[in-house]
Amino acid sequence: MKLRVDRDVLADAVTWTARSVPARPPVPVLAGVRLEATTTSLILASFDYEVSAHCEIPADVEEEGVVLVSGRLLADIAKSLPAKPVDLEVEGTKVTVTCGASHFALAAMAADDYPALPQMPGVAGTVDAHDLAQAVSQVSVAASRDETLPLLTSVQMEVDGPSLTLMATDRYRLAVREMTWQPQDPQMATQALLKARTLSDVAKSLTSTGDVTIALTEADSVGSSLIGFEAGGRRTTSLLTDGDYPPVLRLFPETTTIHATVGREELMSAVRRVSLVADRAAPIHMSFTAGNLALDAGQGDDAQASEQLVAHLDGEDIATAFNPAYLLDGLGAITQPYVRFDFTHPSKPAVLTGMSAIDGEEDTSFRYLIMPIRFGA
């Protein structure tokens, strides 16, 4: 194999392909990235038996071939090279990387032992890359970090024709984002459960493209354990999480009697300040009255803090308390300038949505349900 490729293009492609290479692979070859030089391009691939990545970039190929090299090492080298064309060549058991006056020789791994990448499932539809990235960032904050509960570390994707719904929960809060997409079959109805970490990584890495193709298999079909994403010459697949996601949507109250609206940025800043005196698991108290929101944290002989904000209240006065970190996650996921709190009772979950103005229209495409601290303790 012998070829020349643009330095920036190579660095970007290797970094993206090697992102899922395990730090401690169960077998040595899984630490590698597979490089295949074809007539006019360089194809990079990685696979850890759960997530696969495939990327094709243009290259001036003098000699075709296949080689396997350390993915993380090649990514580090590519990012550090000067802004000049890069020459890759296989010389015996080494892969040489030359860029200007820089020269590296990497050990070639056994490419024949590398596992074959899984095939992409059937195309299900397409979605705007920016919309997907925003939706995933909004819901993934609510996914659990506890790996002993794989269902709750995942994001549930539900398809119902042109409607695509993402949701995640860690039992203390629930984030749901509804959006539209372009399905291949307008009558399609299916669901998929994917690790939040994997979905976030995919969504972030494909934001520069126009549309993302989503490939998955109908839930009642054989071999429905894979989901795939493709855009801009990049393709990735992932195993789906086994199990049935809990029926979390029924946690949202059918009706609410108390509604409070406050500026989102002002509230986030105040919560950050007041929570400075609170321990990690200590609550921040919120008291809504007509025209006012009182925040306070800390008690007894410990440090204390309080702050007052202007708020609009529709309904009776209400006082409750939340985990400040969970509250900030929800506020940060809302994109509108105002946030609306919907309550039924101080000890029941509150629902956060965005609003364009303090008395404007409510945006229910994203909803964030948060449990009071006494329930989430």
VEXDREN-2710 file (C-alpha; in Angstrom, 1 decimal):
% VEXDREN-2710
k/r/px/py/pz
1/MET/0.0/0.0/0.0
2/LYS/1.2/3.5/-0.9
3/LEU/-0.7/6.7/-1.1
4/ARG/-0.8/10.4/-0.4
5/VAL/-3.6/12.2/1.5
6/ASP/-4.4/15.7/2.8
7/ARG/-3.3/16.1/6.4
8/ASP/-6.5/17.7/7.8
9/VAL/-8.7/15.2/6.1
10/LEU/-6.7/12.3/7.4
11/ALA/-6.5/13.6/10.9
12/ASP/-10.3/14.2/11.0
13/ALA/-11.0/10.7/9.6
14/VAL/-8.7/8.8/11.8
15/THR/-9.9/10.6/14.9
16/TRP/-13.5/9.9/14.1
17/THR/-12.9/6.2/13.2
18/ALA/-10.7/5.6/16.2
19/ARG/-13.1/7.2/18.7
20/SER/-14.6/3.8/19.6
21/VAL/-11.4/1.9/19.8
22/PRO/-11.3/0.4/23.3
23/ALA/-8.5/1.5/25.7
24/ARG/-8.1/-2.1/26.9
25/PRO/-9.3/-4.3/24.0
26/PRO/-10.1/-8.0/24.8
27/VAL/-8.0/-9.0/21.8
28/PRO/-5.0/-7.0/20.5
29/VAL/-6.4/-6.5/16.9
30/LEU/-9.4/-4.5/18.3
31/ALA/-6.9/-1.7/19.2
32/GLY/-6.3/-1.2/15.5
33/VAL/-7.9/0.8/12.7
34/ARG/-8.1/-1.0/9.4
35/LEU/-6.8/1.0/6.4
36/GLU/-7.7/0.0/2.9
37/ALA/-6.4/1.8/-0.2
38/THR/-8.6/1.5/-3.2
39/THR/-8.2/3.1/-6.7
40/THR/-9.1/6.7/-5.6
41/SER/-9.7/6.6/-1.8
42/LEU/-8.6/5.5/1.6
43/ILE/-11.2/3.5/3.6
44/LEU/-10.8/3.5/7.4
45/ALA/-12.7/1.1/9.7
46/SER/-12.9/0.1/13.3
47/PHE/-15.0/-2.4/15.2
48/ASP/-15.2/-3.5/18.9
49/TYR/-18.0/-6.0/18.4
50/GLU/-20.5/-3.4/19.6
51/VAL/-19.9/-0.2/17.6
52/SER/-18.4/-0.1/14.1
53/ALA/-17.2/2.9/12.2
54/HIS/-16.5/3.2/8.4
55/CYS/-15.1/6.3/6.7
56/GLU/-14.0/6.9/3.2
57/ILE/-11.8/9.9/2.1
58/PRO/-10.2/10.8/-1.2
59/ALA/-6.5/9.9/-1.7
60/ASP/-3.9/9.7/-4.4
61/VAL/-3.3/6.0/-4.4
62/GLU/-0.1/4.6/-6.1
63/GLU/-0.4/1.1/-4.7
64/GLU/-3.6/-0.5/-3.3
65/GLY/-3.6/-2.7/-0.2
66/VAL/-4.8/-3.3/3.3
67/VAL/-3.1/-2.8/6.7
68/LEU/-4.0/-2.6/10.4
69/VAL/-2.4/-0.1/12.7
70/SER/-2.9/1.2/16.2
71/GLY/-5.9/3.5/16.0
72/ARG/-5.2/5.8/19.0
73/LEU/-1.5/6.1/18.0
74/LEU/-2.3/6.9/14.4
75/ALA/-4.9/9.5/15.5
76/ASP/-2.4/11.2/17.9
77/ILE/0.3/11.3/15.1
78/ALA/-2.1/12.6/12.4
79/LYS/-3.3/15.5/14.7
80/SER/0.3/16.5/15.4
81/LEU/1.6/16.5/11.8
82/PRO/2.5/19.8/10.0
83/ALA/0.1/21.3/7.5
84/LYS/1.5/19.3/4.5
85/PRO/0.4/16.3/2.5
86/VAL/0.8/12.9/4.2
87/ASP/2.4/9.9/2.6
88/LEU/1.4/6.4/3.9
89/GLU/3.3/3.3/2.8
90/VAL/3.7/-0.3/3.9
91/GLU/7.3/-1.4/4.1
92/GLY/7.6/-5.0/5.3
93/THR/6.1/-5.1/8.8
94/LYS/6.0/-1.4/9.2
95/VAL/3.6/1.4/8.1
96/THR/5.5/4.6/7.5
97/VAL/3.9/8.0/7.9
98/THR/5.8/10.9/6.3
99/CYS/4.7/14.5/6.4
100/GLY/7.3/17.2/5.5
101/ALA/10.3/16.6/7.8
102/SER/8.3/14.3/10.1
103/HIS/8.7/10.6/9.8
104/PHE/7.0/7.8/11.8
105/ALA/7.2/4.0/11.5
106/LEU/4.3/2.1/13.0
107/ALA/4.0/-1.7/13.6
108/ALA/1.6/-3.3/11.2
109/MET/-0.9/-5.6/12.9
110/ALA/-2.4/-8.8/11.5
111/ALA/-5.2/-7.4/9.2
112/ASP/-6.4/-10.9/8.4
113/ASP/-7.4/-11.4/12.1
114/TYR/-9.6/-8.3/12.1
115/PRO/-13.3/-9.0/12.4
116/ALA/-15.6/-8.1/9.5
117/LEU/-17.7/-5.1/10.0
118/PRO/-21.5/-5.7/10.3
119/GLN/-23.7/-4.8/7.3
120/MET/-25.9/-1.7/7.6
121/PRO/-29.6/-2.5/8.3
122/GLY/-32.2/-1.4/5.9
123/VAL/-32.6/2.4/5.5
124/ALA/-35.5/3.6/7.7
125/GLY/-35.4/7.3/6.8
126/THR/-33.5/10.6/7.1
127/VAL/-33.3/13.4/9.7
128/ASP/-31.7/16.8/9.7
129/ALA/-28.2/16.5/11.3
130/HIS/-28.5/19.6/13.4
131/ASP/-32.0/18.7/14.7
132/LEU/-30.8/15.2/15.6
133/ALA/-27.7/16.6/17.5
134/GLN/-29.9/19.0/19.4
135/ALA/-32.5/16.4/20.3
136/VAL/-29.9/13.9/21.5
137/SER/-28.1/16.5/23.6
138/GLN/-31.4/17.4/25.2
139/VAL/-32.5/13.9/26.3
140/SER/-29.1/12.3/27.0
141/VAL/-28.5/14.4/30.1
142/ALA/-31.3/12.4/31.8
143/ALA/-29.8/9.0/31.0
144/SER/-28.3/7.1/33.9
145/ARG/-24.6/6.7/34.3
146/ASP/-25.0/3.4/36.3
147/GLU/-23.7/0.7/34.0
148/THR/-25.5/-2.0/36.1
149/LEU/-28.8/-0.7/34.7
150/PRO/-28.2/-0.9/30.9
151/LEU/-31.8/0.0/30.1
152/LEU/-31.5/3.3/31.9
153/THR/-28.1/4.2/30.4
154/SER/-29.9/4.1/27.0
155/VAL/-32.1/6.4/24.9
156/GLN/-35.4/5.0/23.6
157/MET/-36.2/6.0/20.0
158/GLU/-39.8/5.6/19.0
159/VAL/-40.9/6.0/15.4
160/ASP/-44.5/6.6/14.4
161/GLY/-44.7/7.6/10.8
162/PRO/-43.1/11.1/10.4
163/SER/-42.8/11.4/14.2
164/LEU/-39.5/10.5/15.9
165/THR/-39.5/10.6/19.7
166/LEU/-36.4/10.3/21.9
167/MET/-36.5/9.7/25.7
168/ALA/-34.2/9.0/28.6
169/THR/-34.5/8.6/32.3
170/ASP/-32.5/7.7/35.4
171/ARG/-35.6/7.4/37.6
172/TYR/-35.1/10.9/39.1
173/ARG/-35.8/12.9/35.9
174/LEU/-37.2/12.1/32.4
175/ALA/-36.4/14.0/29.2
176/VAL/-38.5/13.6/26.1
177/ARG/-38.0/15.3/22.7
178/GLU/-40.4/15.0/19.8
179/MET/-39.3/15.8/16.3
180/THR/-40.2/15.1/12.7
181/TRP/-38.1/13.1/10.2
182/GLN/-38.6/11.7/6.7
183/PRO/-39.3/7.9/6.9
184/GLN/-39.0/5.6/3.9
185/ASP/-42.4/4.1/4.9
186/PRO/-44.9/6.8/6.0
187/GLN/-46.7/4.1/8.0
188/MET/-43.6/2.9/9.8
189/ALA/-44.0/2.2/13.6
190/THR/-41.0/0.8/15.5
191/GLN/-38.7/1.5/18.4
192/ALA/-35.0/1.0/19.2
193/LEU/-33.0/1.3/22.4
194/LEU/-29.4/2.6/22.1
195/LYS/-26.8/3.5/24.6
196/ALA/-26.9/7.2/25.3
197/ARG/-23.1/7.5/25.2
198/THR/-23.0/6.0/21.7
199/LEU/-25.9/8.0/20.4
200/SER/-24.4/11.3/21.7
201/ASP/-21.0/10.5/20.1
202/VAL/-22.7/9.7/16.7
203/ALA/-24.9/12.8/16.8
204/LYS/-22.0/15.2/17.6
205/SER/-19.7/13.7/15.0
206/LEU/-22.3/14.2/12.2
207/THR/-23.4/17.8/12.8
208/SER/-21.4/19.2/9.8
209/THR/-23.6/17.2/7.3
210/GLY/-27.0/18.1/6.0
211/ASP/-29.1/15.0/6.6
212/VAL/-28.3/11.8/8.5
213/THR/-29.6/8.5/7.2
214/ILE/-30.9/6.2/10.0
215/ALA/-31.0/2.5/9.3
216/LEU/-32.8/0.0/11.5
217/THR/-34.9/-3.1/11.3
218/GLU/-38.5/-3.4/12.2
219/ALA/-38.9/-4.5/15.8
220/ASP/-40.7/-7.7/14.9
221/SER/-38.2/-8.7/12.2
222/VAL/-35.3/-11.1/12.6
223/GLY/-31.9/-9.5/13.2
224/SER/-33.3/-6.3/14.7
225/SER/-30.3/-5.8/17.0
226/LEU/-28.5/-3.2/15.0
227/ILE/-29.0/0.5/14.2
228/GLY/-26.9/2.4/11.7
229/PHE/-26.2/6.1/10.9
230/GLU/-24.7/7.4/7.7
231/ALA/-23.8/10.9/6.5
232/GLY/-21.0/12.6/4.6
233/GLY/-19.0/9.5/3.7
234/ARG/-19.2/8.2/7.3
235/ARG/-21.1/5.2/8.5
236/THR/-21.5/3.7/12.0
237/THR/-23.5/0.9/13.4
238/SER/-24.2/-0.1/17.0
239/LEU/-25.8/-3.0/18.8
240/LEU/-29.1/-2.1/20.4
241/THR/-29.7/-2.6/24.1
242/ASP/-31.8/-5.7/25.0
243/GLY/-34.9/-5.3/27.0
244/ASP/-38.2/-3.4/27.1
245/TYR/-38.0/0.3/28.1
246/PRO/-40.4/1.2/31.0
247/PRO/-43.6/3.0/30.0
248/VAL/-42.2/6.3/31.2
249/LEU/-44.5/8.6/29.2
250/ARG/-47.4/7.9/31.6
251/LEU/-45.4/9.7/34.3
252/PHE/-46.4/13.0/32.7
253/PRO/-49.6/14.3/34.4
254/GLU/-52.6/14.6/32.1
255/THR/-53.5/18.0/33.6
256/THR/-51.7/20.5/35.8
257/THR/-53.2/23.3/38.0
258/ILE/-50.2/25.4/38.9
259/HIS/-48.0/27.1/36.2
260/ALA/-45.0/29.3/36.9
261/THR/-42.8/31.0/34.3
262/VAL/-39.4/32.6/34.8
263/GLY/-36.4/33.7/32.7
264/ARG/-34.2/30.7/31.9
265/GLU/-30.8/32.4/32.0
266/GLU/-31.6/34.3/35.1
267/LEU/-32.8/31.2/36.8
268/MET/-29.8/29.1/35.8
269/SER/-27.4/31.8/37.1
270/ALA/-29.3/32.1/40.4
271/VAL/-29.4/28.3/40.9
272/ARG/-25.6/28.1/40.3
273/ARG/-25.0/30.8/42.9
274/VAL/-27.4/29.6/45.6
275/SER/-26.3/25.9/45.2
276/LEU/-22.7/26.9/46.0
277/VAL/-23.5/26.5/49.7
278/ALA/-25.2/23.1/49.2
279/ASP/-23.6/19.7/49.5
280/ARG/-23.7/17.4/46.4
281/ALA/-27.0/15.8/47.3
282/ALA/-28.5/18.7/49.2
283/PRO/-31.7/20.3/47.7
284/ILE/-32.3/23.8/46.5
285/HIS/-35.7/25.1/47.7
286/MET/-38.0/27.0/45.4
287/SER/-41.0/29.0/46.6
288/PHE/-43.3/30.5/43.9
289/THR/-45.7/33.3/44.9
290/ALA/-47.4/35.9/42.9
291/GLY/-44.7/37.7/40.9
292/ASN/-41.8/36.2/42.8
293/LEU/-39.6/33.1/43.0
294/ALA/-37.5/32.7/46.2
295/LEU/-34.5/30.3/46.0
296/ASP/-32.6/29.2/49.1
297/ALA/-30.1/26.5/50.1
298/GLY/-28.2/25.5/53.2
299/GLN/-29.6/25.3/56.7
300/GLY/-28.7/25.3/60.4
301/ASP/-25.1/26.2/61.3
302/ASP/-24.0/25.5/57.7
303/ALA/-23.5/28.2/55.0
304/GLN/-26.8/29.5/53.6
305/ALA/-27.8/31.4/50.4
306/SER/-31.0/32.9/49.0
307/GLU/-32.0/34.9/46.0
308/GLN/-35.2/36.4/44.6
309/LEU/-36.3/36.4/41.0
310/VAL/-39.3/37.8/39.1
311/ALA/-41.7/35.1/38.1
312/HIS/-45.2/34.8/36.7
313/LEU/-47.5/32.4/38.7
314/ASP/-50.8/31.1/37.5
315/GLY/-52.5/29.1/40.4
316/GLU/-51.9/28.9/44.1
317/ASP/-48.5/29.4/45.8
318/ILE/-46.3/26.4/45.8
319/ALA/-43.0/25.5/47.5
320/THR/-40.8/22.5/46.5
321/ALA/-37.2/21.4/46.3
322/PHE/-35.0/19.8/43.6
323/ASN/-31.5/18.4/43.1
324/PRO/-29.7/21.5/41.7
325/ALA/-27.6/19.5/39.3
326/TYR/-30.7/17.8/37.8
327/LEU/-32.5/21.1/37.7
328/LEU/-29.6/22.8/35.8
329/ASP/-29.5/19.9/33.3
330/GLY/-33.1/20.5/32.5
331/LEU/-32.8/24.2/32.2
332/GLY/-29.7/23.9/30.0
333/ALA/-31.5/21.6/27.6
334/ILE/-34.3/24.1/27.0
335/THR/-33.6/26.4/24.1
336/GLN/-36.2/29.1/24.7
337/PRO/-35.6/32.3/26.7
338/TYR/-38.2/31.4/29.4
339/VAL/-39.0/28.2/31.2
340/ARG/-42.4/27.1/32.4
341/PHE/-42.9/24.9/35.5
342/ASP/-46.1/22.8/35.6
343/PHE/-47.1/21.5/39.0
344/THR/-49.9/19.3/40.4
345/HIS/-48.6/19.1/44.0
346/PRO/-45.4/20.0/45.9
347/SER/-44.6/16.3/46.3
348/LYS/-45.4/15.4/42.7
349/PRO/-43.0/15.7/39.7
350/ALA/-42.8/19.0/38.0
351/VAL/-42.7/19.4/34.2
352/LEU/-40.4/21.9/32.5
353/THR/-41.0/23.3/29.0
354/GLY/-39.7/26.3/27.1
355/MET/-41.5/29.5/26.2
356/SER/-40.7/32.3/23.8
357/ALA/-42.0/34.9/26.3
358/ILE/-43.3/35.0/29.8
359/ASP/-46.9/35.0/28.5
360/GLY/-46.0/33.4/25.1
361/GLU/-46.6/30.1/23.5
362/GLU/-45.4/26.9/25.2
363/ASP/-43.0/24.7/23.3
364/THR/-43.9/21.1/24.2
365/SER/-41.6/19.4/21.7
366/PHE/-39.1/19.1/24.6
367/ARG/-40.4/18.2/28.1
368/TYR/-38.3/17.6/31.2
369/LEU/-39.9/15.9/34.2
370/ILE/-38.0/16.2/37.5
371/MET/-38.8/14.5/40.8
372/PRO/-38.8/16.6/44.0
373/ILE/-35.7/15.9/46.1
374/ARG/-37.7/14.1/48.8
375/PHE/-38.7/11.5/46.2
376/GLY/-35.3/11.3/44.6
377/ALA/-33.2/11.1/47.7
END
